[in-house]
Amino acid sequence: MAVRKILIWPNRKLSGISLAVEEGEDITELVQDLTETMESRDGAGIAAPQVGENVGVFLIAPHIAGLDGDDPQVFINPELIWVSEEKIKEQEGCLSFPDIWIHIERPTKCRMKATNMDGEEFEVEADGIYARALQHEFDHLNGTLMTDFVGKLKQDMVRKKLKKLKKLRK
């Protein structure tokens, strides 16, 4: 297991469409690495494309998913099957946008279907921050990022801030 490097926007790999995980494909190491990487950054969730793997896998931190214990909820080949008409605009952050917060309007509730690590299909219905996290991570699998929800001016501001942060970290 390892903490992997998180790709930072505007890395083009973040905008790719993820491929489905094939039946029988072993993603155990990837899921372990995603878990360690998310936990090392105190993230609410993480998607495989954020570590350069364009496959249909994301994780949600247990406290966001309302789970007991330390294990994140794993979503393999997820499908967003319903969203509420009611929406709310709130700030979101992202591990691929360190120290950046963007107001994004999203449905307040959603339902998602996916497969777990045991190959079993499951469905969750979520609201609040859990629904927001599910939609955010699902977006990553489709190459949609926070900056796709804002105009060019805000994108330019984010780009400048990330360049400044990169210089400070060197």
Secondary structure, 3 states (H helix, E strand, C coil): CCCCCCCCCCCHHHHCCCECCCCCCCCHHHHHHHHHHHHHCCCCEEEHHHHCCCECEEEECHHHHCCCCCCCEEEEEEEEEEECCCEEEEEEEECCEEEEEEEEEEECEEEEEEECCCCCEEEEEEEHHHHHHHHHHHHHHCCCCHHHHCCHHHHHHHHHHHHHHHHHHC
